[in-house]
Amino acid sequence: MTMLRADMHVHSLHSRQNRNLAFLRSRDCYSDPEAVYRVARARGMDLVTITDHDSIDGCKAFLDRHPDAADFIVGEEVSCRMPDADLDVHIGVYGHDEALHWELQSLRANIFDVCARSRQAGVVFTLNHLWHFYQPGVPVSDYLRLLLEVPAVEVRNGAMLAAHNDLVERIAQSSTGSWAMVGGSDAHTLRRVGTTWTEAPGATREEFLESLRERRSVARGRHGGTAALAADVYGVVGRYVGSLVGRGPRDHSPIERIAFLAFSLCSVPAQFIPLLAAGLSKRGERRKIERVIEELAPWLHDQASGKRRALMAEVME
Protein backbone atom coordinates (compact mmCIF):
# COMPACT_ATOMS: atom_id res chain seq x y z
CA MET A 1 0.00 0.00 0.00
CA THR A 2 1.33 3.45 -0.95
CA MET A 3 1.95 5.79 1.99
CA LEU A 4 2.02 9.53 1.45
CA ARG A 5 3.76 12.10 3.65
CA ALA A 6 2.78 15.70 4.32
CA ASP A 7 4.05 18.28 6.81
CA MET A 8 0.62 19.48 7.94
CA HIS A 9 1.72 22.59 9.88
CA VAL A 10 3.88 25.09 7.99
CA HIS A 11 3.90 28.88 7.86
CA SER A 12 4.83 31.36 5.14
CA LEU A 13 5.31 35.12 4.85
CA HIS A 14 1.52 35.44 4.67
CA SER A 15 1.15 34.64 8.38
CA ARG A 16 0.13 37.52 10.61
CA GLN A 17 2.32 40.20 12.14
CA ASN A 18 4.41 39.06 15.09
CA ARG A 19 2.94 40.30 18.37
CA ASN A 20 6.31 40.39 20.17
CA LEU A 21 7.61 43.98 19.96
CA ALA A 22 4.62 44.74 17.76
CA PHE A 23 5.79 48.32 17.13
CA LEU A 24 8.57 46.90 14.90
CA ARG A 25 5.90 45.37 12.61
CA SER A 26 7.79 42.16 11.99
CA ARG A 27 6.05 39.25 10.31
CA ASP A 28 5.67 35.88 12.04
CA CYS A 29 7.48 34.24 9.14
CA TYR A 30 9.31 35.33 5.97
CA SER A 31 9.30 32.07 4.00
CA ASP A 32 8.10 32.41 0.42
CA PRO A 33 5.34 29.88 -0.47
CA GLU A 34 7.37 28.68 -3.47
CA ALA A 35 10.37 28.04 -1.21
CA VAL A 36 8.19 26.19 1.32
CA TYR A 37 6.98 23.92 -1.45
CA ARG A 38 10.48 23.25 -2.84
CA VAL A 39 11.99 22.48 0.57
CA ALA A 40 9.10 20.23 1.62
CA ARG A 41 9.36 18.22 -1.57
CA ALA A 42 13.15 18.01 -1.31
CA ARG A 43 12.78 16.58 2.21
CA GLY A 44 10.52 13.77 1.11
CA MET A 45 7.04 15.22 1.43
CA ASP A 46 4.69 13.79 -1.21
CA LEU A 47 2.10 16.47 -0.53
CA VAL A 48 2.56 20.08 0.57
CA THR A 49 0.32 22.48 2.48
CA ILE A 50 0.73 25.95 3.97
CA THR A 51 -1.14 26.75 7.19
CA ASP A 52 -0.75 30.45 7.82
CA HIS A 53 -2.46 32.13 10.75
CA ASP A 54 -5.97 33.08 9.66
CA SER A 55 -4.99 33.38 6.01
CA ILE A 56 -4.99 31.30 2.83
CA ASP A 57 -3.10 33.98 0.89
CA GLY A 58 0.07 31.87 0.84
CA CYS A 59 -1.87 28.98 -0.67
CA LYS A 60 -3.50 31.29 -3.21
CA ALA A 61 -0.12 32.78 -4.16
CA PHE A 62 1.27 29.31 -4.83
CA LEU A 63 -1.79 28.13 -6.75
CA ASP A 64 -1.83 31.30 -8.86
CA ARG A 65 1.51 30.10 -10.25
CA HIS A 66 0.71 26.39 -10.17
CA PRO A 67 -3.06 26.05 -10.64
CA ASP A 68 -2.81 22.37 -11.56
CA ALA A 69 -0.59 21.31 -8.63
CA ALA A 70 -2.19 18.00 -7.64
CA ASP A 71 0.23 17.61 -4.73
CA PHE A 72 -0.80 20.83 -2.96
CA ILE A 73 -3.43 21.09 -0.19
CA VAL A 74 -5.01 24.40 0.77
CA GLY A 75 -4.55 24.85 4.51
CA GLU A 76 -4.91 27.37 7.30
CA GLU A 77 -4.42 27.67 11.05
CA VAL A 78 -7.50 29.33 12.51
CA SER A 79 -6.88 31.23 15.75
CA CYS A 80 -9.95 30.67 17.92
CA ARG A 81 -11.09 31.42 21.44
CA MET A 82 -12.49 28.99 23.99
CA PRO A 83 -15.01 31.48 25.35
CA ASP A 84 -15.92 29.94 28.69
CA ALA A 85 -12.24 29.51 29.60
CA ASP A 86 -10.94 32.66 27.84
CA LEU A 87 -8.15 30.72 26.11
CA ASP A 88 -6.66 30.77 22.62
CA VAL A 89 -6.95 27.54 20.62
CA HIS A 90 -5.56 26.84 17.15
CA ILE A 91 -7.40 24.68 14.62
CA GLY A 92 -5.77 23.42 11.42
CA VAL A 93 -8.17 23.27 8.45
CA TYR A 94 -7.43 21.53 5.15
CA GLY A 95 -8.93 21.26 1.69
CA HIS A 96 -11.29 24.21 2.02
CA ASP A 97 -12.00 27.17 -0.26
CA GLU A 98 -12.04 30.94 0.16
CA ALA A 99 -15.74 31.08 1.00
CA LEU A 100 -15.32 28.69 3.94
CA HIS A 101 -12.16 30.53 4.99
CA TRP A 102 -14.13 33.74 5.46
CA GLU A 103 -16.94 31.92 7.24
CA LEU A 104 -14.50 30.42 9.73
CA GLN A 105 -12.85 33.79 10.27
CA SER A 106 -16.21 35.25 11.24
CA LEU A 107 -16.65 32.49 13.85
CA ARG A 108 -13.22 32.69 15.48
CA ALA A 109 -14.54 34.08 18.77
CA ASN A 110 -15.98 30.65 19.57
CA ILE A 111 -14.00 27.51 18.77
CA PHE A 112 -17.13 25.37 19.07
CA ASP A 113 -18.73 27.32 16.22
CA VAL A 114 -15.59 26.93 14.08
CA CYS A 115 -15.56 23.18 14.66
CA ALA A 116 -19.28 22.83 13.97
CA ARG A 117 -19.01 24.68 10.66
CA SER A 118 -15.91 22.71 9.62
CA ARG A 119 -17.66 19.44 10.43
CA GLN A 120 -20.72 20.54 8.48
CA ALA A 121 -18.52 21.40 5.47
CA GLY A 122 -16.91 17.94 5.57
CA VAL A 123 -13.32 19.23 5.63
CA VAL A 124 -10.44 17.73 7.58
CA PHE A 125 -9.60 19.78 10.68
CA THR A 126 -7.27 19.25 13.62
CA LEU A 127 -6.70 20.50 17.15
CA ASN A 128 -3.12 21.81 17.15
CA HIS A 129 -0.49 21.73 19.95
CA LEU A 130 -3.09 20.85 22.58
CA TRP A 131 -1.37 22.20 25.69
CA HIS A 132 0.38 25.25 24.20
CA PHE A 133 -2.20 27.83 25.33
CA TYR A 134 -3.62 25.87 28.25
CA GLN A 135 -3.50 27.63 31.63
CA PRO A 136 -3.40 25.58 34.87
CA GLY A 137 -6.28 27.60 36.38
CA VAL A 138 -8.67 25.90 33.95
CA PRO A 139 -9.83 22.42 35.04
CA VAL A 140 -8.24 19.82 32.77
CA SER A 141 -11.55 17.99 32.47
CA ASP A 142 -13.20 21.14 31.11
CA TYR A 143 -10.36 21.82 28.72
CA LEU A 144 -10.37 18.31 27.28
CA ARG A 145 -13.93 18.87 26.08
CA LEU A 146 -12.20 20.30 23.02
CA LEU A 147 -11.34 16.75 21.96
CA LEU A 148 -15.02 15.98 21.54
CA GLU A 149 -15.23 18.66 18.84
CA VAL A 150 -12.49 17.51 16.46
CA PRO A 151 -11.87 14.44 14.26
CA ALA A 152 -8.07 14.82 14.32
CA VAL A 153 -5.38 15.83 16.83
CA GLU A 154 -1.88 17.10 16.17
CA VAL A 155 0.03 14.57 18.27
CA ARG A 156 3.48 15.63 17.04
CA ASN A 157 4.36 19.29 16.67
CA GLY A 158 7.94 20.01 15.65
CA ALA A 159 8.14 23.05 17.92
CA MET A 160 6.82 21.31 21.05
CA LEU A 161 8.74 19.23 23.58
CA ALA A 162 8.71 15.45 23.27
CA ALA A 163 6.94 15.25 26.65
CA HIS A 164 4.20 17.54 25.34
CA ASN A 165 3.70 15.53 22.15
CA ASP A 166 3.87 12.21 23.98
CA LEU A 167 1.13 13.27 26.40
CA VAL A 168 -1.13 14.39 23.54
CA GLU A 169 -0.57 11.06 21.80
CA ARG A 170 -1.31 9.09 24.97
CA ILE A 171 -4.57 10.97 25.38
CA ALA A 172 -5.49 10.52 21.71
CA GLN A 173 -4.75 6.80 21.93
CA SER A 174 -6.81 6.35 25.08
CA SER A 175 -9.86 5.65 22.93
CA THR A 176 -8.67 3.61 19.99
CA GLY A 177 -9.76 4.98 16.63
CA SER A 178 -11.38 8.16 17.98
CA TRP A 179 -8.99 10.64 16.37
CA ALA A 180 -6.76 10.86 13.35
CA MET A 181 -3.11 11.38 14.34
CA VAL A 182 -1.48 14.38 12.67
CA GLY A 183 2.09 15.69 12.68
CA GLY A 184 3.60 18.93 11.45
CA SER A 185 6.77 20.96 11.90
CA ASP A 186 5.07 24.28 12.83
CA ALA A 187 8.01 25.79 10.96
CA HIS A 188 8.33 29.57 10.83
CA THR A 189 11.55 29.32 8.82
CA LEU A 190 12.60 26.94 6.06
CA ARG A 191 15.03 25.19 8.42
CA ARG A 192 12.45 22.78 9.89
CA VAL A 193 10.00 22.40 6.99
CA GLY A 194 9.37 18.71 6.32
CA THR A 195 11.14 17.45 9.45
CA THR A 196 7.85 16.47 11.18
CA TRP A 197 5.01 15.03 9.16
CA THR A 198 1.81 13.01 8.80
CA GLU A 199 1.84 9.66 7.02
CA ALA A 200 -1.32 8.09 5.60
CA PRO A 201 -2.25 5.59 2.87
CA GLY A 202 -3.24 6.84 -0.54
CA ALA A 203 -2.02 7.54 -4.05
CA THR A 204 -3.50 11.04 -4.42
CA ARG A 205 -4.18 14.15 -2.37
CA GLU A 206 -7.85 13.22 -2.15
CA GLU A 207 -7.09 9.68 -0.95
CA PHE A 208 -4.67 11.03 1.63
CA LEU A 209 -7.33 13.37 3.06
CA GLU A 210 -9.86 10.55 3.02
CA SER A 211 -7.43 8.42 5.04
CA LEU A 212 -7.32 11.21 7.60
CA ARG A 213 -11.10 11.24 7.75
CA GLU A 214 -10.97 7.47 8.29
CA ARG A 215 -8.36 7.92 11.06
CA ARG A 216 -5.70 5.87 9.28
CA SER A 217 -2.74 8.19 9.80
CA VAL A 218 0.38 8.32 11.96
CA ALA A 219 2.67 11.18 12.96
CA ARG A 220 6.43 10.97 12.47
CA GLY A 221 9.57 13.09 12.73
CA ARG A 222 11.22 15.46 15.15
CA HIS A 223 10.01 17.05 18.35
CA GLY A 224 11.13 20.56 19.36
CA GLY A 225 13.18 22.02 22.18
CA THR A 226 14.94 25.22 23.11
CA ALA A 227 17.33 25.03 20.16
CA ALA A 228 14.52 24.58 17.63
CA LEU A 229 12.51 27.49 19.02
CA ALA A 230 15.52 29.80 19.32
CA ALA A 231 16.69 28.98 15.78
CA ASP A 232 13.27 29.90 14.41
CA VAL A 233 13.29 33.18 16.34
CA TYR A 234 16.78 34.11 15.14
CA GLY A 235 15.81 33.08 11.63
CA VAL A 236 12.78 35.39 11.65
CA VAL A 237 14.87 38.23 13.15
CA GLY A 238 17.46 37.79 10.42
CA ARG A 239 14.86 37.86 7.66
CA TYR A 240 13.22 40.91 9.26
CA VAL A 241 16.49 42.82 9.20
CA GLY A 242 16.95 41.67 5.61
CA SER A 243 13.56 43.15 4.70
CA LEU A 244 14.66 46.49 6.14
CA VAL A 245 17.59 46.63 3.69
CA GLY A 246 15.50 45.60 0.71
CA ARG A 247 15.87 41.81 0.80
CA GLY A 248 12.32 40.67 1.31
CA PRO A 249 8.80 42.08 1.49
CA ARG A 250 8.54 45.87 1.68
CA ASP A 251 6.40 46.37 4.78
CA HIS A 252 7.75 49.74 5.91
CA SER A 253 8.18 53.27 4.64
CA PRO A 254 11.75 54.53 4.05
CA ILE A 255 11.69 56.45 7.32
CA GLU A 256 10.43 53.41 9.24
CA ARG A 257 13.09 51.24 7.66
CA ILE A 258 15.83 53.60 8.83
CA ALA A 259 14.37 53.84 12.34
CA PHE A 260 13.79 50.08 12.73
CA LEU A 261 17.21 49.26 11.30
CA ALA A 262 18.81 51.67 13.80
CA PHE A 263 16.87 49.97 16.61
CA SER A 264 17.99 46.55 15.38
CA LEU A 265 21.64 47.60 15.28
CA CYS A 266 21.45 49.15 18.74
CA SER A 267 19.92 45.93 20.11
CA VAL A 268 22.76 43.69 18.88
CA PRO A 269 24.29 43.41 22.40
CA ALA A 270 20.93 42.04 23.60
CA GLN A 271 20.68 39.30 21.00
CA PHE A 272 21.11 36.68 23.71
CA ILE A 273 17.55 37.52 24.83
CA PRO A 274 15.73 35.33 22.24
CA LEU A 275 17.78 32.32 23.36
CA LEU A 276 17.02 33.11 27.00
CA ALA A 277 13.33 33.59 26.22
CA ALA A 278 13.24 30.28 24.34
CA GLY A 279 14.81 28.50 27.28
CA LEU A 280 12.33 30.02 29.72
CA SER A 281 9.44 29.18 27.41
CA LYS A 282 10.46 25.53 27.21
CA ARG A 283 11.00 25.33 30.96
CA GLY A 284 7.47 26.68 31.44
CA GLU A 285 6.12 24.18 28.91
CA ARG A 286 7.87 21.32 30.71
CA ARG A 287 6.46 22.34 34.09
CA LYS A 288 2.97 22.72 32.64
CA ILE A 289 3.09 19.23 31.15
CA GLU A 290 4.33 17.79 34.45
CA ARG A 291 1.36 19.34 36.27
CA VAL A 292 -1.10 18.08 33.67
CA ILE A 293 0.36 14.55 33.79
CA GLU A 294 0.04 14.56 37.58
CA GLU A 295 -3.61 15.61 37.35
CA LEU A 296 -4.40 13.12 34.60
CA ALA A 297 -2.44 10.20 36.08
CA PRO A 298 -5.47 8.28 37.49
CA TRP A 299 -7.44 8.75 34.26
CA LEU A 300 -4.51 7.68 32.07
CA HIS A 301 -3.97 4.61 34.25
CA ASP A 302 -7.64 3.64 34.01
CA GLN A 303 -7.64 4.12 30.24
CA ALA A 304 -4.48 2.02 29.83
CA SER A 305 -5.91 -0.73 32.04
CA GLY A 306 -9.12 -0.74 30.02
CA LYS A 307 -7.20 -1.12 26.76
CA ARG A 308 -5.15 -3.97 28.23
CA ARG A 309 -8.32 -5.75 29.34
CA ALA A 310 -9.88 -5.30 25.91
CA LEU A 311 -6.75 -6.70 24.25
CA MET A 312 -6.68 -9.71 26.54
CA ALA A 313 -10.36 -10.35 25.81
CA GLU A 314 -9.61 -10.36 22.06
CA VAL A 315 -6.71 -12.80 22.59
CA MET A 316 -8.83 -15.14 24.71
CA GLU A 317 -11.50 -15.24 22.03
Buried (B, 14 or more C-beta within 10 A) or exposed (E): EEBBBBBBBBBBBBBBEBEEEEEBBBBBBBBBBBBBBBBBBEBEBBBBBBBBBBBBBBBBBBBEEBEEBEBBBBBBBBBBBBEEBEBBBBBBBBBBEEEBBEBBBEBBEBBBBBBEBBEEBEBBBBBBBBBBBBEEEBEBEEBBEBBEBBBBBBBBBBBBBEBBBBBBBBBBBBEEEBBBBBBBBBBBBBBBBBBBBBBBBBEBBEEBBBBBBEBBBBBEBBBBBBEBBBBBBBBBBEBBBEBBEEEBBEBBEEEEBEBBBEEBEEEEEEEEEBBEBBBEBBEEBBEBBEEBBEBBEEBBEEBEEEBEEEEEEEEEE
